[in-house]
Amino acid sequence: MESVHHVSVSSKMLFSKVRKIVPPMLEKFHKGQLGRVAVIGGCADYTGAPYFSAMASARLGCDMSHVVCERSAAPVVKGYSPNLMVHPLLPSSETVHDFNSSDAPSLAKPIIGMLSRLHALVIGPGLGRDSVTLQVVTEVIKEARSQSIPFVLDADGLLIVTEDPDLVKGYKNCILTPNVVEFGRLAKALGVKVSSPAEIAQDGGSNAISKESEACEQLSQALGGVTIVQKGPHDVISNGITSIISDVKGGLKRSGGQGDTLTGSLGTFLAWRAAYHDKLWDSDEIDNQKEAQSKEEVQAELTSENKRMSPATSLLLAAWAGSGITRECSRRAFEAKGRSMQASDLTDEVHGAFLRLIGEPEEPKTHL
């Protein structure tokens, strides 16, 4: 793996732990075992976001990358890349007339029918705010939760949670990725008092980071332990038990669509995490007997070289890894393109960022 001079020693240690959940490339694996991820989003106005998310998932290494979108968006997304499987299954006010809220479960059935074949969902990129679409997606979220399918919520997917936090409250297989505005809306909806960005900035340095971590932990706790990636100059990742900071250097351009690389990367890490816990390949790690429930226990799992992570800790690490990959993509793209950088430039950097920060794992024996 190429030397990484801009990453802290503590982050390098965590990336070596991330490598533990990356499946090795083995001839015995068949199509789909290393990740089946679906992005739910895409409407007439927003077709780029689901594409960027799904392509990041694919470029990071998932086997099968799907986009479930509104009918009018499907031909456009298909035209972006033949590598994606595009399903025009999202209803909207344009395609459903005389809609009643009681219709939402039946309209969601075609999407729900796909869930058993997927490892992870990304919900929100380019989703839009059509009332029919949002109600149908709400039904999909309910069913995904009942089937214990992990999912990432971003953009208008977060709007659904802001209006109905109980949808995800207490669900430990969920990652939210709010920016500063979305974080504030969620905090307000849940009655969590947090300092404004201006107030935090006044403190500066470690005090500011401490306040951001505290706010992220409080919001996670209010949601019953949902993992949150709070995006900003540095990302704060918290599961309500502890927080870790993503200090990988990013680029200076804030072009639209960079967050879609994050959600797609998270989707693949969630799929790999499932394979890790299913023990798809042999490992030299020692099994844990219980879930990490304290800051000290999480830290012990993250720093141990031979201790298998419990699901809560591996989810926190997967969220942190997705953040790191995205920030590295941004740094590399900005270095090459400067202020002309666009979201598509991040897509082109995903594999290189993976190799630079994580690298390919060794090849252990697989279970027959």
N, C-alpha and C positions, 0 to 999 in steps of 0.2 A: 504494500500500500504506500502511495506517495506520502512524503512527509508533510505534515500540516502544522505550519508555524503560527497561524493566527488563531488556533484553538487552545484553550487553557488545558492544563494538565488534568484537572478534574473532569473536564468534558471528554478528553481522550480516553479516560478510564471508563466513562459511561458508554462511549461509542464501542469500546471493546465488549461491553456487556450487551449492547444492541446486537452485535454480531452473533450472539448466542441464539437470538430468535430469528435470524435470517436462515432460511432453508438452504442447504448445500445443493448444488446442481448435480443431480445423480440420474443415471440412465434409467433407473427403476421407477422414477416418478412418471406419472402419466398426466395428460393435459387436464388442467384444472386443480391439481393438488396444491400448487403453489400460489393459489389465489384466484377467486372469482368475486369480483367487486362490481357493484352497480352504482352509478351516479344517478340520482333522481333529481332532475331539474332540466331546464331548457324550455323556453317559450318563444313566441314570435319575436319579442324584443331582445331576448338574451340567449344567443346560441353559442357564444364563445366560452362562457364560464363552464358549462358541463363538459365541453370538449377539452379544455385545459386541465380540468380535474381528472377526467378519465384517462387522458394521455399521460399525465404525471403518474397515475397509478400503474399504467402499462409500462412506461419507461423505467419505473423503479423495479418492476419485475413481476407483477401479477400476471397470471396466465391468460385470464379472460376478463376483458374490460367492457362493461355494458353502460349504455346511457338510456335511461327511461325518461322520455320527454313528451311534450305536447305535440300534437300531430303536425302543426305547421313548422315546428323546429326540426323535425326528423330529417327531411331531405337536406337541409342545410348542414346539420351535424354530420350526416353520412358523407356529404361532399367534402368535409374537412379531412377525413381519414377513412380509408377502407379497413383499418385495423380495429375499429370499434364496432361493437354490435349495438345497433340503435333500435329502440322499441318505442313506437309512437302510442304509448298507453296512458299518458297523463290527460285526463279530461279537463276541459275549461269551459267558461261561459260561451265560448264560440262554438263548441261542439256539443254542449248539453243544454237543451232548452227546458224551461219549466222545472228547473232544479229544485229539489226539496232536500233539506239536510239528511233526511232519512234515506236518501238515495246514495249517500257517500259510501257506505260499506259495500254495496253491490258494484259501484263504479270502481272501487279499489281492488276488486277480486282479481282482475288480470295481473296486476302488479304483485299482489299478495301470493298469487300462484307461483311466482318466480322465487320467492324468498328461500324456500328449502334448498335451492340450488346455489345459493350465494353464501360467501363467507362474511361479507361486510357490505354496508351501505354508506353512501355519502349523500346526504339530503340537503338540498338548498342551492347549489350553484345554478344561477340563471332561472330559479324557480318562478320568480314573479309573485305578484300578490293577488292574482285572480281568486275570488272567493271559492269557486268550485274546486279549483286545483288544490288550494290549501286545506279544504275539508277532506278531500280524498287522501292527501298526503298524511293528514292527521290519523286517518284510519290505518295507513301503512305503518306509521310509527308505532301505533298500539299493537299491531300484529307482530312487527319485528321484535318488539320488547317481549311479547308473550312467547316468542320462539327463541329468545335469548340470542338474537342476531346483533352483533355490535354495529353501531352506526355513528357517523360524524354529522353534526349539524352546523351549518354555516349560513350566512346571508339570510334569505327569507325563511330558511328552516329555523333560524333563531327567533324570527318573529312569531312563529307558531308556539315556541316555548315561552316567549315573553307573555303571550296571551293565555297560555295554559301550562304553567310550570309543572303541574302534576303529571303531565305526559312523560317526563323523564325523571322526575324526582325519585331518588333512591335507586335508579338504574345504573349499575356499576359497569355496564358495557357501552357507555356513551361518552363521546368527546364533543364538547362545544368549543367553537373557535371564534369568539367575539373580538372585534376591534374595539377601540376605546368607546365609541358611541354605542355600539351594541352591548358592551359590558355595562355601561351606565343604565341602559334601558332594562337589562335583566336585573341589575341590583335594585333598581326602583320598584320593579314588579314584585320582587321578593322581600321588599322592606329592609334591604341591607344598605346601611349607610357607609359610603366610601368617599374618600377624598377626591376632589376633582383633579384632572391632569395638571392644572395650573398649580394647585396646592402641593401636589406631589413633587412637581418640578422645582418648586422653591426650596425643598429640602436638599435635593441633589444627592449624588453619590449613593453610598450604602443605605442611608436613611430612606431615600426614595424607593430603592429596590425592596427594602424591608416593608414599607407601606404597601407597595404593589403586591407583594407576596401575601401580606396579611389580608388585603382586600380579596384577592383571588381565592384564598383559603376560606374566607367567610362566605363568599358566594357559592363555592363548592359545597360547603357544609349546609347552607340553606337549601341546596338542591339534593341533599342526602348523599353526598359523596360522588357526584358526577365529576368527571375529569374535565378541566377547563384549560384551554390554551389561550391566554390573554395576549393578543398580538400588540406589539409596540416596538420602540427602539431596541429593546431586548424582550424576548417572550417569557412570560411567567406561566409555568405549568403546575397545576395543583389538583389534588384529589381530595382535599379537605383534611387529609392527615398530614401531608407535608407538601412543600413546594420546591421545585427546582427551576433554575434559570437557564434559558438557552442563550449562551453568550457567543455563539458563532457569529462572526461578522457578516453583515448583510450589505447589499448595495444601497446607494443613496437615492435612487429613483423610486418613486411611489406610483408606478403605473398600475392601472386597474387590472385585475386578474391574477395578481401574484398570490392572493389567498387561495386560489383554485389549485395551485401547485401543492399548497399545504394540505388541502382536504384530500386530494388524490393520493398523495404520499401516505397520509394517515390511513386511508382505506387499505392500501397494500400492507402497511405494518400491522393493521388489525387482522388481516387474513393470515399473515405469517405468524402472528401471535397465536392464532387458533391452531395452526399446524404445530407450533412449539408445545402448546399444552396438550395436544393430542399425541405427542411424542412420535411424530412422523419419521423422525430420524433418531438414531442413538446419540446420547449425550453423556459427557463425563460429569454432569452436574448431579448433586445429591438432591433428592426430592424433599420438598417442604411438607411438613405435616399440618400446617395451619396457615391461614391467611395473615399477612402482615397487618397489624392493627395499630401500630404506633410509629412515630417518626423514626425511632431508633431501629425498629424491625425493618422498616422500608429501606433505611440507609444500609443496614447490614446486607440485605438482599442485593442492593444495587452495587455494593462494593466487593461482594464475595466473588471469587473467580470460579468456585465450584458448587455454589448453592443455587438450585433451580428457583426462579422467581415464582411467587404466588401470583394469581391473576390480577390483583389490584396493583401490584408493583409493576408487572409487565405492561399493564395499560398505561401507567404513568410514564414508563420508559418509552413506549411506542409513541406517545404524544410528544415527548421531548425529542425523539429521533425525527419525527416528521417536521417539527419546527426547525431542527438543525439542518436537515436536507434542504428545506426551502430557503433558509437564510444563505446557505452556501451557493445555491442556484442563483440567488439574487446577486451575491457578491461577484460570482463568475460572469454573469450576464452583464452586470454594470461595468465590470472591468473591460469587457469587450466592446460594449455599445455605448457606455456613458449615458447621457441624458436622453438618447434616442431609444433606450431599452424598452421593450414591450413584454407582455406576458408570455408570448410565444418563445422569446429568448430564454426564459426560465425552463420551458419544456425541453429545450435542446440540451440543457445542462444537467438534467436529473441523473443520468447514469454516471457522468463524471463526478458529480457531487457525492454520489453513493460510494464510488470507488475511493475517493479522496478521504472521506470521513469514516467510512465503515470498512469497506473492503470485503472481498469474498471470504466466507468461512471455510474452515478446513472440511474435508470430506469424511465424515464418520460413516459407519455402516448403517443401513436402513433396516427397518423391520420388514420382513417378507410378508 
